[in-house]
């Protein structure tokens, strides 16, 4: 049975490159009916922090990357010591003070297979003797990694190509311990749009940052899948269940993937558009409260109407807050810039007439507001377009948005009338 693992160190938050590695492991396990192991590699007890471990677990859960088995290396030190002592007893390793070191024979080749790149060869003349146990009693990365992968029955090691240099060292440890060497898949790196290795400028931040910015987990997973893998047919929006059905190691690219924030935002927008309005509202409520836009008591039905109106116009949940700010602020003010560009002609008489007719209307719905507006424009001998833009600016402080009459309704009669009457006040 296929068995893979994702093995993060809790020395920092789960960043986007590691999340992709976790995803590819998870995808391979699920597509093959295999087992996905999450192993926390916390042997560096000085740098490993509980808060980082919690963040990793929370981010994995948020992304939907559930695991079948869970381990922490800090709970397995006795196992590493046992295997290191075994190698000393067999004459394959030696002591250097409190450290235990594997002897690396020279003048030989170490060959291992990579399911993406094919056979890779290293010469042991380029390798030093390998530390197994450090003098502080903790295991070296390559040693604990090999012992765990072997004892946990890992069949395929899927990780970033920056680990290729570690692989020959690990193969030597596998051989010394008499363990079967697993198959390796080294994923291509993620680059920024400038062709350089991914930096914070291009998105190399924690998964929690993307979550906080209002990216949906299934959209982020969808995008990460496209960084090094393609389902074929130029398909870009692919729900995870369908992706599992199509996933194949053979389709992983050898070349580096390019991270493109605009592409991620576009994919996120596609997922927002089709997401159930009630679910989106549930996601937005904590953000709105965090920004002081909502109190503990609010009109849920009204909020869902606003979400429905704007969900096809935002690429992140944060954008909803930016685009709908005019609905929540208590002291609405037009900036000098928007006033100059959108209200550069005095239409106080027209605005006053519209406000008066809206005040007297029996109903305040889309049909009624639109009829009142168009009847008034016709009476004045004006074109609708002459007033639509200025009225939108007066009500929202924005030059673009959803339908004007839908906007009036969610803004409400009282605020609509007040903003029309105050639009041209100095």
Secondary structure as UniProt FT lines:
FT   STRAND          3..6
FT   HELIX           16..31
FT   TURN            32..33
FT   STRAND          35..40
FT   TURN            45..47
FT   HELIX           50..63
FT   STRAND          69..72
FT   HELIX           73..75
FT   HELIX           77..89
FT   TURN            90..91
FT   STRAND          93..96
FT   TURN            97..98
FT   STRAND          99..102
FT   STRAND          109..114
FT   TURN            115..117
FT   STRAND          118..123
FT   HELIX           124..126
FT   STRAND          130..133
FT   TURN            135..136
FT   HELIX           141..151
FT   TURN            152..153
FT   STRAND          156..160
FT   HELIX           161..163
FT   HELIX           164..177
FT   STRAND          183..187
FT   STRAND          190..191
FT   TURN            193..194
FT   HELIX           200..202
FT   HELIX           207..213
FT   HELIX           217..226
FT   TURN            227..228
FT   TURN            233..234
FT   HELIX           240..246
FT   HELIX           249..251
FT   STRAND          257..258
FT   HELIX           261..274
FT   HELIX           277..290
FT   TURN            291..292
FT   HELIX           300..310
FT   TURN            311..312
FT   HELIX           317..323
FT   HELIX           325..328
FT   HELIX           336..342
FT   HELIX           348..360
FT   HELIX           366..380
FT   HELIX           384..396
FT   HELIX           404..411
FT   HELIX           413..422
FT   TURN            423..424
//
